[in-house]
Amino acid sequence: MSTEARERVSRIGTGRRWVDVSGNTADFLTPDEIKNLTIARGTLTQEERETINHHIVATIKMLEALPWPTHLRNVPEYAGGHHERMDGKGYPRGLKRDQMSVQARVMGIADIFEALTAKDRPYKPGKTLSESLRILGNFKLNGHIDPDLFDIFVRKKVYLRYAEQFLDREQIDAIDEAKIPGFSP
């Protein structure tokens, strides 16, 4: 939502009043309604985003408390790093690419791809392969995901092997790799 549109909603919300059935006068919109109607990007308020982001902190703490056998000792890092970004703007630790294991960076791509294509989310339908790869390509360009691992993900058609197992046929559309933003064959 543009700055102008957010300002307009705020003007409407506070510049107009109404009378309820009890005779009380109030602004047309409450401060909470204005806040929820003027989210600049996405659909979550900052407080809602923080609540959702807390799940990864809880996951890390829970996994770190478990007595992992030696060959699985890095599971907390792999699972906990899937919301980090290559540019250091992720969470919960704000790690950059060189501070993360390859496995954690792979988990980041896998997590985003699964979330985009998932058809069991009540708030959105599962996206097609082409839509999902376009979004991931833009994530590569903006420093969100590992650029080299994304190229391997596309080049080796990992997305297609996953799709053939888990997606509905109508989600599996033709892929023109030349149209995937940032993809380097």
C-alpha positions as protocol buffer text, in pm:
chain_id: "A"
residue {
  index: 1
  type: MET
  ca { x: 0 y: 0 z: 0 }
}
residue {
  index: 2
  type: SER
  ca { x: 140 y: 337 z: -97 }
}
residue {
  index: 3
  type: THR
  ca { x: 208 y: 613 z: 154 }
}
residue {
  index: 4
  type: GLU
  ca { x: -69 y: 821 z: -3 }
}
residue {
  index: 5
  type: ALA
  ca { x: -324 y: 539 z: 32 }
}
residue {
  index: 6
  type: ARG
  ca { x: -226 y: 479 z: 396 }
}
residue {
  index: 7
  type: GLU
  ca { x: -266 y: 851 z: 470 }
}
residue {
  index: 8
  type: ARG
  ca { x: -607 y: 850 z: 301 }
}
residue {
  index: 9
  type: VAL
  ca { x: -728 y: 556 z: 513 }
}
residue {
  index: 10
  type: SER
  ca { x: -608 y: 738 z: 824 }
}
residue {
  index: 11
  type: ARG
  ca { x: -789 y: 1060 z: 721 }
}
residue {
  index: 12
  type: ILE
  ca { x: -1110 y: 868 z: 654 }
}
residue {
  index: 13
  type: GLY
  ca { x: -1078 y: 673 z: 977 }
}
residue {
  index: 14
  type: THR
  ca { x: -1027 y: 976 z: 1201 }
}
residue {
  index: 15
  type: GLY
  ca { x: -1192 y: 1247 z: 994 }
}
residue {
  index: 16
  type: ARG
  ca { x: -1537 y: 1094 z: 998 }
}
residue {
  index: 17
  type: ARG
  ca { x: -1745 y: 999 z: 1297 }
}
residue {
  index: 18
  type: TRP
  ca { x: -2048 y: 784 z: 1361 }
}
residue {
  index: 19
  type: VAL
  ca { x: -2301 y: 730 z: 1638 }
}
residue {
  index: 20
  type: ASP
  ca { x: -2354 y: 378 z: 1770 }
}
residue {
  index: 21
  type: VAL
  ca { x: -2686 y: 232 z: 1895 }
}
residue {
  index: 22
  type: SER
  ca { x: -2614 y: 360 z: 2248 }
}
residue {
  index: 23
  type: GLY
  ca { x: -2568 y: 717 z: 2123 }
}
residue {
  index: 24
  type: ASN
  ca { x: -2189 y: 721 z: 2163 }
}
residue {
  index: 25
  type: THR
  ca { x: -1988 y: 910 z: 1901 }
}
residue {
  index: 26
  type: ALA
  ca { x: -1665 y: 759 z: 1775 }
}
residue {
  index: 27
  type: ASP
  ca { x: -1415 y: 786 z: 1492 }
}
residue {
  index: 28
  type: PHE
  ca { x: -1516 y: 590 z: 1184 }
}
residue {
  index: 29
  type: LEU
  ca { x: -1221 y: 353 z: 1239 }
}
residue {
  index: 30
  type: THR
  ca { x: -1044 y: 256 z: 1561 }
}
residue {
  index: 31
  type: PRO
  ca { x: -666 y: 297 z: 1585 }
}
residue {
  index: 32
  type: ASP
  ca { x: -633 y: -83 z: 1559 }
}
residue {
  index: 33
  type: GLU
  ca { x: -848 y: -91 z: 1244 }
}
residue {
  index: 34
  type: ILE
  ca { x: -639 y: 185 z: 1088 }
}
residue {
  index: 35
  type: LYS
  ca { x: -319 y: -2 z: 1176 }
}
residue {
  index: 36
  type: ASN
  ca { x: -448 y: -323 z: 1015 }
}
residue {
  index: 37
  type: LEU
  ca { x: -580 y: -143 z: 707 }
}
residue {
  index: 38
  type: THR
  ca { x: -257 y: 49 z: 643 }
}
residue {
  index: 39
  type: ILE
  ca { x: 1 y: -228 z: 638 }
}
residue {
  index: 40
  type: ALA
  ca { x: 256 y: -115 z: 382 }
}
residue {
  index: 41
  type: ARG
  ca { x: 357 y: -461 z: 265 }
}
residue {
  index: 42
  type: GLY
  ca { x: 203 y: -802 z: 325 }
}
residue {
  index: 43
  type: THR
  ca { x: -91 y: -867 z: 555 }
}
residue {
  index: 44
  type: LEU
  ca { x: 66 y: -879 z: 900 }
}
residue {
  index: 45
  type: THR
  ca { x: 128 y: -604 z: 1153 }
}
residue {
  index: 46
  type: GLN
  ca { x: 475 y: -582 z: 1309 }
}
residue {
  index: 47
  type: GLU
  ca { x: 343 y: -743 z: 1629 }
}
residue {
  index: 48
  type: GLU
  ca { x: 186 y: -1030 z: 1434 }
}
residue {
  index: 49
  type: ARG
  ca { x: 511 y: -1081 z: 1240 }
}
residue {
  index: 50
  type: GLU
  ca { x: 708 y: -1096 z: 1568 }
}
residue {
  index: 51
  type: THR
  ca { x: 467 y: -1356 z: 1705 }
}
residue {
  index: 52
  type: ILE
  ca { x: 508 y: -1571 z: 1395 }
}
residue {
  index: 53
  type: ASN
  ca { x: 886 y: -1523 z: 1396 }
}
residue {
  index: 54
  type: HIS
  ca { x: 902 y: -1647 z: 1754 }
}
residue {
  index: 55
  type: HIS
  ca { x: 834 y: -2002 z: 1632 }
}
residue {
  index: 56
  type: ILE
  ca { x: 1189 y: -2033 z: 1505 }
}
residue {
  index: 57
  type: VAL
  ca { x: 1338 y: -1923 z: 1838 }
}
residue {
  index: 58
  type: ALA
  ca { x: 1123 y: -2181 z: 2016 }
}
residue {
  index: 59
  type: THR
  ca { x: 1228 y: -2445 z: 1762 }
}
residue {
  index: 60
  type: ILE
  ca { x: 1598 y: -2375 z: 1816 }
}
residue {
  index: 61
  type: LYS
  ca { x: 1568 y: -2383 z: 2197 }
}
residue {
  index: 62
  type: MET
  ca { x: 1372 y: -2708 z: 2187 }
}
residue {
  index: 63
  type: LEU
  ca { x: 1612 y: -2876 z: 1944 }
}
residue {
  index: 64
  type: GLU
  ca { x: 1922 y: -2757 z: 2130 }
}
residue {
  index: 65
  type: ALA
  ca { x: 1786 y: -2914 z: 2450 }
}
residue {
  index: 66
  type: LEU
  ca { x: 1772 y: -3261 z: 2294 }
}
residue {
  index: 67
  type: PRO
  ca { x: 2061 y: -3509 z: 2335 }
}
residue {
  index: 68
  type: TRP
  ca { x: 2149 y: -3558 z: 1967 }
}
residue {
  index: 69
  type: PRO
  ca { x: 2380 y: -3839 z: 1862 }
}
residue {
  index: 70
  type: THR
  ca { x: 2707 y: -3712 z: 1712 }
}
residue {
  index: 71
  type: HIS
  ca { x: 2599 y: -3755 z: 1350 }
}
residue {
  index: 72
  type: LEU
  ca { x: 2287 y: -3538 z: 1412 }
}
residue {
  index: 73
  type: ARG
  ca { x: 2438 y: -3272 z: 1639 }
}
residue {
  index: 74
  type: ASN
  ca { x: 2391 y: -2996 z: 1377 }
}
residue {
  index: 75
  type: VAL
  ca { x: 2015 y: -3047 z: 1334 }
}
residue {
  index: 76
  type: PRO
  ca { x: 1930 y: -2741 z: 1550 }
}
residue {
  index: 77
  type: GLU
  ca { x: 2147 y: -2519 z: 1329 }
}
residue {
  index: 78
  type: TYR
  ca { x: 2004 y: -2662 z: 1006 }
}
residue {
  index: 79
  type: ALA
  ca { x: 1644 y: -2632 z: 1121 }
}
residue {
  index: 80
  type: GLY
  ca { x: 1696 y: -2301 z: 1298 }
}
residue {
  index: 81
  type: GLY
  ca { x: 1868 y: -2129 z: 1010 }
}
residue {
  index: 82
  type: HIS
  ca { x: 1591 y: -2157 z: 754 }
}
residue {
  index: 83
  type: HIS
  ca { x: 1468 y: -1800 z: 817 }
}
residue {
  index: 84
  type: GLU
  ca { x: 1809 y: -1640 z: 791 }
}
residue {
  index: 85
  type: ARG
  ca { x: 1893 y: -1443 z: 478 }
}
residue {
  index: 86
  type: MET
  ca { x: 2214 y: -1422 z: 279 }
}
residue {
  index: 87
  type: ASP
  ca { x: 2224 y: -1044 z: 335 }
}
residue {
  index: 88
  type: GLY
  ca { x: 2197 y: -1074 z: 716 }
}
residue {
  index: 89
  type: LYS
  ca { x: 1841 y: -937 z: 734 }
}
residue {
  index: 90
  type: GLY
  ca { x: 1683 y: -1266 z: 842 }
}
residue {
  index: 91
  type: TYR
  ca { x: 1604 y: -1397 z: 1186 }
}
residue {
  index: 92
  type: PRO
  ca { x: 1655 y: -1497 z: 1459 }
}
residue {
  index: 93
  type: ARG
  ca { x: 2031 y: -1429 z: 1452 }
}
residue {
  index: 94
  type: GLY
  ca { x: 2071 y: -1203 z: 1148 }
}
residue {
  index: 95
  type: LEU
  ca { x: 2336 y: -1431 z: 998 }
}
residue {
  index: 96
  type: LYS
  ca { x: 2495 y: -1368 z: 660 }
}
residue {
  index: 97
  type: ARG
  ca { x: 2570 y: -1631 z: 398 }
}
residue {
  index: 98
  type: ASP
  ca { x: 2927 y: -1696 z: 509 }
}
residue {
  index: 99
  type: GLN
  ca { x: 2808 y: -1753 z: 867 }
}
residue {
  index: 100
  type: MET
  ca { x: 2568 y: -2030 z: 768 }
}
residue {
  index: 101
  type: SER
  ca { x: 2622 y: -2392 z: 673 }
}
residue {
  index: 102
  type: VAL
  ca { x: 2529 y: -2512 z: 326 }
}
residue {
  index: 103
  type: GLN
  ca { x: 2263 y: -2733 z: 487 }
}
residue {
  index: 104
  type: ALA
  ca { x: 2093 y: -2434 z: 657 }
}
residue {
  index: 105
  type: ARG
  ca { x: 2097 y: -2241 z: 327 }
}
residue {
  index: 106
  type: VAL
  ca { x: 1942 y: -2539 z: 148 }
}
residue {
  index: 107
  type: MET
  ca { x: 1673 y: -2556 z: 417 }
}
residue {
  index: 108
  type: GLY
  ca { x: 1593 y: -2189 z: 351 }
}
residue {
  index: 109
  type: ILE
  ca { x: 1522 y: -2255 z: -17 }
}
residue {
  index: 110
  type: ALA
  ca { x: 1328 y: -2574 z: 60 }
}
residue {
  index: 111
  type: ASP
  ca { x: 1117 y: -2399 z: 325 }
}
residue {
  index: 112
  type: ILE
  ca { x: 1022 y: -2110 z: 97 }
}
residue {
  index: 113
  type: PHE
  ca { x: 948 y: -2338 z: -199 }
}
residue {
  index: 114
  type: GLU
  ca { x: 729 y: -2565 z: 13 }
}
residue {
  index: 115
  type: ALA
  ca { x: 542 y: -2266 z: 159 }
}
residue {
  index: 116
  type: LEU
  ca { x: 479 y: -2120 z: -187 }
}
residue {
  index: 117
  type: THR
  ca { x: 350 y: -2444 z: -338 }
}
residue {
  index: 118
  type: ALA
  ca { x: 163 y: -2575 z: -31 }
}
residue {
  index: 119
  type: LYS
  ca { x: -204 y: -2626 z: -109 }
}
residue {
  index: 120
  type: ASP
  ca { x: -311 y: -2695 z: 249 }
}
residue {
  index: 121
  type: ARG
  ca { x: -283 y: -2337 z: 377 }
}
residue {
  index: 122
  type: PRO
  ca { x: -622 y: -2185 z: 464 }
}
residue {
  index: 123
  type: TYR
  ca { x: -507 y: -1835 z: 372 }
}
residue {
  index: 124
  type: LYS
  ca { x: -385 y: -1903 z: 17 }
}
residue {
  index: 125
  type: PRO
  ca { x: -391 y: -2155 z: -266 }
}
residue {
  index: 126
  type: GLY
  ca { x: -71 y: -2335 z: -364 }
}
residue {
  index: 127
  type: LYS
  ca { x: 119 y: -2153 z: -637 }
}
residue {
  index: 128
  type: THR
  ca { x: 228 y: -2306 z: -967 }
}
residue {
  index: 129
  type: LEU
  ca { x: 589 y: -2402 z: -1034 }
}
residue {
  index: 130
  type: SER
  ca { x: 644 y: -2102 z: -1261 }
}
residue {
  index: 131
  type: GLU
  ca { x: 505 y: -1858 z: -1002 }
}
residue {
  index: 132
  type: SER
  ca { x: 712 y: -2017 z: -725 }
}
residue {
  index: 133
  type: LEU
  ca { x: 1035 y: -2012 z: -926 }
}
residue {
  index: 134
  type: ARG
  ca { x: 974 y: -1650 z: -1027 }
}
residue {
  index: 135
  type: ILE
  ca { x: 934 y: -1553 z: -660 }
}
residue {
  index: 136
  type: LEU
  ca { x: 1242 y: -1753 z: -558 }
}
residue {
  index: 137
  type: GLY
  ca { x: 1439 y: -1594 z: -842 }
}
residue {
  index: 138
  type: ASN
  ca { x: 1348 y: -1251 z: -707 }
}
residue {
  index: 139
  type: PHE
  ca { x: 1450 y: -1369 z: -360 }
}
residue {
  index: 140
  type: LYS
  ca { x: 1788 y: -1462 z: -509 }
}
residue {
  index: 141
  type: LEU
  ca { x: 1823 y: -1116 z: -661 }
}
residue {
  index: 142
  type: ASN
  ca { x: 1738 y: -937 z: -335 }
}
residue {
  index: 143
  type: GLY
  ca { x: 1980 y: -1134 z: -116 }
}
residue {
  index: 144
  type: HIS
  ca { x: 1720 y: -1350 z: 53 }
}
residue {
  index: 145
  type: ILE
  ca { x: 1837 y: -1695 z: -60 }
}
residue {
  index: 146
  type: ASP
  ca { x: 2171 y: -1845 z: -160 }
}
residue {
  index: 147
  type: PRO
  ca { x: 2227 y: -1758 z: -528 }
}
residue {
  index: 148
  type: ASP
  ca { x: 2447 y: -2057 z: -610 }
}
residue {
  index: 149
  type: LEU
  ca { x: 2219 y: -2309 z: -440 }
}
residue {
  index: 150
  type: PHE
  ca { x: 1915 y: -2159 z: -613 }
}
residue {
  index: 151
  type: ASP
  ca { x: 2082 y: -2207 z: -952 }
}
residue {
  index: 152
  type: ILE
  ca { x: 2154 y: -2572 z: -864 }
}
residue {
  index: 153
  type: PHE
  ca { x: 1792 y: -2612 z: -745 }
}
residue {
  index: 154
  type: VAL
  ca { x: 1672 y: -2502 z: -1089 }
}
residue {
  index: 155
  type: ARG
  ca { x: 1950 y: -2656 z: -1304 }
}
residue {
  index: 156
  type: LYS
  ca { x: 1910 y: -3001 z: -1146 }
}
residue {
  index: 157
  type: LYS
  ca { x: 1529 y: -2965 z: -1153 }
}
residue {
  index: 158
  type: VAL
  ca { x: 1494 y: -3039 z: -783 }
}
residue {
  index: 159
  type: TYR
  ca { x: 1170 y: -2839 z: -795 }
}
residue {
  index: 160
  type: LEU
  ca { x: 1028 y: -3079 z: -1055 }
}
residue {
  index: 161
  type: ARG
  ca { x: 1112 y: -3393 z: -861 }
}
residue {
  index: 162
  type: TYR
  ca { x: 938 y: -3244 z: -558 }
}
residue {
  index: 163
  type: ALA
  ca { x: 640 y: -3135 z: -770 }
}
residue {
  index: 164
  type: GLU
  ca { x: 590 y: -3476 z: -924 }
}
residue {
  index: 165
  type: GLN
  ca { x: 564 y: -3626 z: -575 }
}
residue {
  index: 166
  type: PHE
  ca { x: 370 y: -3364 z: -383 }
}
residue {
  index: 167
  type: LEU
  ca { x: 188 y: -3113 z: -605 }
}
residue {
  index: 168
  type: ASP
  ca { x: -144 y: -3129 z: -783 }
}
residue {
  index: 169
  type: ARG
  ca { x: -121 y: -3162 z: -1161 }
}
residue {
  index: 170
  type: GLU
  ca { x: -263 y: -2814 z: -1216 }
}
residue {
  index: 171
  type: GLN
  ca { x: 30 y: -2665 z: -1021 }
}
residue {
  index: 172
  type: ILE
  ca { x: 286 y: -2826 z: -1252 }
}
residue {
  index: 173
  type: ASP
  ca { x: 309 y: -2589 z: -1547 }
}
residue {
  index: 174
  type: ALA
  ca { x: 573 y: -2546 z: -1816 }
}
residue {
  index: 175
  type: ILE
  ca { x: 895 y: -2381 z: -1701 }
}
residue {
  index: 176
  type: ASP
  ca { x: 1093 y: -2148 z: -1924 }
}
residue {
  index: 177
  type: GLU
  ca { x: 1420 y: -2116 z: -1734 }
}
residue {
  index: 178
  type: ALA
  ca { x: 1507 y: -1802 z: -1931 }
}
residue {
  index: 179
  type: LYS
  ca { x: 1214 y: -1627 z: -1758 }
}
residue {
  index: 180
  type: ILE
  ca { x: 1324 y: -1710 z: -1403 }
}
residue {
  index: 181
  type: PRO
  ca { x: 1464 y: -1388 z: -1255 }
}
residue {
  index: 182
  type: GLY
  ca { x: 1833 y: -1412 z: -1171 }
}
residue {
  index: 183
  type: PHE
  ca { x: 1874 y: -1773 z: -1281 }
}
residue {
  index: 184
  type: SER
  ca { x: 2220 y: -1851 z: -1421 }
}
residue {
  index: 185
  type: PRO
  ca { x: 2222 y: -2177 z: -1622 }
}
